[in-house]
Amino acid sequence: MSSPESVTSAITVLAENIGGIDSTEVTLSPGVNVLTGRNATNRTSFLQTIMAALGSRQSSLKGDADAGHVELAFDDERYTRYLERRNGEIVFEGDPYLEDPELADLFAFLLESNEARRAVRRGDDLRELIMQPIDTDEIEAEISALEAEKRDLDDRLEHLSQLGNELPDLEAQRTALDDEIETTSERVADLEADLEEFDLGVEASRARKEEIESAFADLQEARTDLESIEYDLETERESYAELEAERDDLEAERDALDDDLESPDRLEGRVQELRARKRSLDTTVSELQSVIRFNEERLADDGFDLDLDDSIDEDRDGDTDGDITDQLLADSADVVCWTCGSQVDRERIETTLDRLRSLRQSKLEERSDLQAQIDDLSTRQKELREQREQRERIETRLEAIHDELKRRSQRIEELEAELEAQQARVDNLEDDAGTVENAAYDEVIETHRELNRLELELEDLEAERDDVDTRIEEIEAKLDERSDLEDRRESVEAELTDLRTRVDRIEENAVDAFNDHMDSILSILEYRNIDRIWIERRERTVREGRRKVTRPAFDLHIVRTTEDGATYEDTVDHLSESEREVTGLVFALAGYLVHDVHETVPFMLLDSLEAIDSSRIAELVDYFEEYVDCLVVALLREDAEALSAGHTYVREI
């Protein structure tokens, strides 16, 4: 629900077995509602009831109950929530007001357990809390996609650049081939002209001419076949050498792999063991958190509410012991133990709570260590599997190369035999041609030989030039794409800059808005120990897996003034407990205004305001009354004294 209607009618809240409440029905009004009374009167539990009906999952069941029920009704609408304890956890069902309570949990339900207030008290980085309600996932996804496209464009442009560097050499090679072809063609033409000019004389018989021509034709054919065999043999030898080189490289790569690799399956057992331990720790941490939260709530309400009034009245009838008891109880630092019902010193309970918190923190650290071990072992498993797969691929390829080398070796032997036989045939034909030679035909025969050689050379040159032409055309076709790729890369770079700047602007605007609203709220409180609270956005280096990356961080700063008027900056770590409470409250209230929470949920809940005096609480309530349809604030009687009498007061829950 993004823009609720204003609450105009009375608000009815029913609760059963929520927090410390057995059963209750309370009517609230639009505007300010003040839950007032002494401690342990279920005010916090009542606020949890409203939270549950609105959609929060941060409410608790009564300790001795397995199920609970809440209803919230106003403006002819009714919202219900059912809570049930199952397997040690509380399951929520029903039809609440909010489908997603995240924003309200952070900045509308401002109880002592509120995560925004607690984060400030702990001194956490506030970026995640501030940016959590702002959806930047889509922008981050766009940035990732554009970065991948930019890397692809860079690779393609780099490849085109390499092709462009190759083009001048190819053009120079083509020019050299053209010159050589032209020279060879001219020489061939000259030899052909010389042959035409030769006149063998009338005394040469036709049979003699035919014999000479036949001999040279056979010789030319044999030489052509010889060159073809030589080419095939050279090609096979080159292929054989390339296979040998590949085999040597693969064998070296295989030898470089560790032969004594541990089994990834064996590591799986260790990973499962660590995961089981982590799940056990998760359960322990959850149980500790439940215990801590339960005890914190009980401690905040001063234990159980034991009604001592009747016994005190009886004492007053007989003697003055009642007055003494009243005085002792008024000054006592004890609380009523919720396990045995006896009076227990508050400090002892707080000490026990501190130990529980320390234990929970140690369990959290142990869980982080286990997760790190799991990540390392999982990474090692992946590396081992990849190495094993790599070895298998190498072995498979080596087997294929072995078979191919064997086949090519046989082919080389065959070609060498063919070459030897063809060379012998050429030698025989040259001898035969020599037998028909005589002084009259010596020059003719030599011309034929040279012409045959040049014609073969010319064919090779023209074939080589055709290959160069084809390669040049391929490169030029690809280079035609460069302009489009460069334009697209420039566009992608601009889009990336815009998206990154957009995220930066969103974060900067959020920080500025928080700072402005915190200034306004602090000016209302006029808290004498704190002049200003502000957030600084900075970059920090963090580790993600095995690499370090830069991420933004939001740091909270406190500005204070000394007694002599000097101003200085401080951190949350140096604040007193009450100052931390005030700072956390100011931050959470600013979040309510920055994120316009009133547009999502028409309720604001305030609790644990003891660090602020009555008059400042009244100012704060008056300030936020104009933003929210229904503001419910839980206060002690003395803290509610300065509030307007026109508000709705709830004294019994």
Residue, then its C-alpha position, 0 to 999 in steps of 0.5 A: m500500500s503506497s498512498p493510504e487514505s487518511v484515518t478519519s474514524a476511531i481506531t479499535v485495537l484487539a490483542e490476545n496473547i501478545g507480549g505480556i498481554d492476555s487479552t485487551e481491547v483499546t480504542l484510539s483516535p486519529g491524531v496523538n494517542v498517549l499510552t501513559g502509566r507506570n512501568a510494566t503496564n504492557r505499553t510496549s506489548f500494545l505497540q507490538t500489537i499495532m505493529a503486528a496488525l500493520g504487518s511487522r514480524q517483530s512482535s512476540l507471543k506471550g511466554d505461556a501461549d502457543a498462539g495469539h491474535v490481533e485486530l486493527a479496525f478503522d474507516d470500515e476496514r479490518y486488518t487481522r494477524y494470527l501468531e503461532r509458535r511452531n518448532g520454536e519459531i513464531v509463524f505469522e498469518g492473516d491479512p495485515y495492512l502492509e504487504d511489505p513492512e520493511l520501511a515501517d519497521l525501520f522508520a515508523f515503529l520506533l521502539e527501543s528495539n528499532e533497528a535504526r536506533r540500535a544501529v546508531r547505538r552500535g556505531d554501524d555504517l548507516r548506508e544500508l539502512i538509509m539506502q534500503p528503502i531506495d530501489t537501486d537494484e535495477i540501476e546496478a543491474e543495468i551497470s553490470a550489463l553495460e560493463a559486460e558490453k563495454r568489455d566485449l566492445d573493447d575486445r572487438l576494437e582491440h582485435l580490429s586494431q590488430l587487424g589494422n596493423e596487419l593491413p599495411d604489411l599485406e598491401a606491401q606484400r601484394t604490391a611486391l607480388d604484383d611486381e614479381i608477377e609482372t616481371t615473370s610474365e614479361r620473361v615468359a612472353d620473351l621466352e615464348a617469342d624466342l621459341e617462335e623465332f627458332d627455325l629448325g630448318v627444312e631438313a628437320s623432319r616432322a617426325r623429329k619435331e614430334e619426338i622432341e615435343s613429346a619428350f618435353a611434354d612428358l618431362q613437363e608433366a612429370r615435373t609438375d607431378l613432382e612439385s605437387i608431391e613435394y608440396d604435399l610432403e612439405t604440408e604433411r611435415e609442417s602439420y606433423a611438426e605442429l602436432e609435435a609442438e602441441r603434444d609437447d605443450l600439452e605434456a608440459e601442461r599436464d606435468a605442471l598439474d599436481d599429481d597428488l591432488e586431494s579428492p574434491d569428494r573428500l573435501e565435500g564431507r568437511v564442507q557438510e560438517l562445517r555447514a552442520r556446525k554453522r546451522s547449529l550456531d544459527t539456531t544458538v544465535s537465534e535462541l540467544q537473540s530471543v532470550i536477550r530480546f525477551n529479557e530486555e523487554r522485561l527489564a524495560d518494564d521492571g519485571f512482573d507487575l506485582d500489586l503491592d497496594d493491598s498489602i500496603d493498605e492493610d499495614r497502614d491500618g495497623d502501624t506505620d510499616g506501610d510508610i516505611t515500605d513505600q519509602l523502600l520501594a520508591d528508592s529500590a533499584d530492584v526489579v521483580c524477577w520474571t522467573c521466580g517472582s523475587q526481588v532481584d538487583r537490576e545490575r545483576i540482571e543487566t550483567t547477565l544480559d551483557r554476558l548473553r550479548s557477549l556470548r551471542q557476539s562470540k557465536l556470531e564471530e564463530r559463525s563468520d569464521l565457519q562461513a569463511q572456512i566453508d567458502d575457502l573449502s568450496t573454492r578449493q573444491k572448485e579448483l580441484r574439479e577444474q584441474r581434474e577436468q583439465r587433466e582429462r581434457i589434456e589426456t584425451r587430446l594427447e591420445a588424439i594427437h598420438d593417433e594423428l601423428k601415427r597417421r601423418s607419419q605413415r603418410i609422410e613415408e608414403l609421400e617420400a616414397e612417391l617423391e623418390a619414384q617421381q624424381a627417378r621418373v623425372d631423371n629418366l625423362e630428362d635423360d630421354a630428352g637428352t637423347v634427342e638433343n643435338a647441337a641444333y636443338d640445344e638452345v630450343i631445349e634450354t628455352h623450353r626448360e626455362l619457360n616451364r619453370l617460369e610458368l610454374e612459378l607464375e602460377d604460384l605467385e598468382a595463387e599467393r596474390d589471390d590469397v593476399d587479396t582475399r585476406i585484405e578484403e576480409i580485413e577491410a570488411k571488418l574494419d568497416e565495423r570500427s566506426d559503429l563499434e566506436d560509436r556504440r562504445e562511446s554511447v555505453e561509456a556515457e550511459l555507464t557514467d550517467l548510471r554511476t552518477r545517478v547512484d551517487r546523486i541518489e546517495e548524496n541527496a539521501v545524505d543531504a536530506f537526512n542531515d537537513h531533517m536531523d538539524s530540524i529535529l535537533s533544533i526542536l529538542e535543543y539538546r544541550n550536549i549535542d550541537r549537530i548530528w550529520i552524516e558523511r558519505r565517503e569511499r572505503t575499501v572492503r574485501e569481497g571474496r578474494r578481491k578488494v573493492t571500493r564501496p561507499a560508506f556513511d559515517l555519523h558525526i557528532v558536533r559538540t561544544t565545550e564549556d569554554g565555547a570551543t566546537y569539536e567533532d565526536t563519534v558515537d563511541h564517545l557518547s553517553e548511553s542517554e546521548r546515544e539514545v537521543t542520537g539514534l532517535v533523531f536518526a530514525l525520526a529523520g528517516y521517517l521524514v526523508h522516506d515519506v513514511h506517512e505516505t506508506v503507513p498512517f501510524m507512527l509508534l514511539d517508545s523509550l523516550e526517557a532520555i528526553d525530558s517532558s517538554r522536549i517530548a511535547e515539542l517532538v510530538d507536536y512536530f510530527e503530529e502534522y505528518v502522521d494520521c495516528l501517532v501512538v507514544a508510550l510515556l511514563r506519567e511524569d514524561a507525559e505531563a507537558l503534552s497537550a490535554g487535548h490528546t487521547y490518553v490511554r491509561e489502562i491496557 
